[in-house]
Amino acid sequence: MKEYPAELTVTFFCNVVASLITAILCLVTEHDMSAWRVQGIALASVLCSGLFGRCLNNIVHTWAIRLKGPFYVAMFRPLSIPVAVAMGVFFLGDTLHLGR
């Protein structure tokens, strides 16, 4: 970030490269093209998940690294799984199974 301080541009290109690598790998491993057909609410879910989940996550982490440093962000990174579980239980009504 010292050489190129535009965080949003770096995040954008990081996501584009990761998407291209993932698409190539998925096309090589999955030969059945009907498995790639996504329509309706599933397509909207995938797009919203990609835009709001991954991009916003990268933007917030990049901002926090610039503000507090890399150790601060790495310290709270493992909390994302318990936070996601708690949000699923409280907001989506998921059942929590411990020990399975």
C-alpha positions in Angstrom: 0.0 0.0 0.0 3.0 2.3 0.3 3.8 2.0 -3.4 0.2 2.4 -4.6 -2.0 3.9 -1.9 -5.4 3.6 -3.7 -7.0 1.0 -1.6 -10.2 0.6 -3.6 -8.3 0.1 -6.9 -6.1 -2.6 -5.3 -9.1 -4.3 -3.8 -10.9 -4.2 -7.2 -8.0 -5.8 -9.0 -7.4 -8.3 -6.3 -11.1 -9.4 -6.6 -10.9 -9.5 -10.4 -7.8 -11.7 -10.4 -9.2 -14.0 -7.8 -12.4 -14.3 -9.8 -10.6 -15.2 -13.0 -8.4 -17.8 -11.3 -11.4 -19.3 -9.6 -13.4 -19.4 -12.8 -10.6 -21.1 -14.7 -10.2 -23.7 -12.0 -13.9 -24.4 -11.7 -14.3 -24.8 -15.5 -11.4 -27.3 -15.5 -12.8 -29.3 -12.7 -16.5 -29.3 -13.6 -17.1 -30.5 -17.1 -20.9 -30.6 -16.9 -22.0 -27.1 -18.2 -25.6 -27.6 -16.9 -24.2 -27.4 -13.4 -23.3 -23.7 -14.1 -26.8 -22.6 -14.9 -28.0 -20.2 -12.2 -31.3 -18.4 -12.6 -33.8 -16.3 -10.6 -33.2 -15.7 -6.9 -30.2 -18.0 -6.9 -28.4 -15.6 -9.3 -29.4 -12.6 -7.2 -28.1 -14.4 -4.1 -24.7 -15.1 -5.7 -24.3 -11.6 -7.0 -25.3 -10.0 -3.7 -23.1 -12.3 -1.8 -20.1 -11.5 -4.0 -20.7 -7.8 -4.0 -21.6 -7.2 -0.4 -19.8 -10.1 1.2 -16.4 -10.2 -0.4 -15.9 -6.7 -1.7 -17.2 -4.9 1.3 -15.1 -7.3 3.5 -11.9 -6.4 1.6 -12.7 -2.7 1.7 -13.2 -2.7 5.4 -10.1 -4.8 6.1 -8.0 -2.5 3.8 -9.3 0.6 5.6 -8.6 -1.0 9.0 -5.1 -1.9 8.0 -4.4 1.7 6.9 -6.0 3.0 10.1 -4.6 0.6 12.8 -2.1 -1.7 11.1 -2.1 -5.3 10.0 -1.8 -6.9 13.4 -5.1 -5.3 14.5 -7.0 -6.8 11.5 -5.4 -10.2 11.8 -6.3 -10.3 15.5 -10.1 -10.0 14.8 -10.1 -12.1 11.6 -10.9 -15.4 13.4 -14.0 -13.9 14.9 -15.8 -13.8 11.6 -17.0 -17.4 11.9 -18.6 -17.0 15.4 -20.1 -13.7 14.3 -21.6 -15.4 11.2 -23.0 -18.2 13.3 -24.5 -15.8 15.8 -26.1 -13.7 13.0 -27.5 -16.8 11.4 -29.1 -17.9 14.7 -30.5 -14.5 15.6 -31.6 -13.1 12.3 -32.3 -16.1 10.1 -33.6 -18.5 12.8 -31.0 -21.2 12.2 -30.6 -23.9 14.7 -27.3 -24.2 16.4 -25.9 -27.7 16.8 -23.0 -28.0 19.2 -20.7 -31.1 19.1 -21.9 -32.6 15.9 
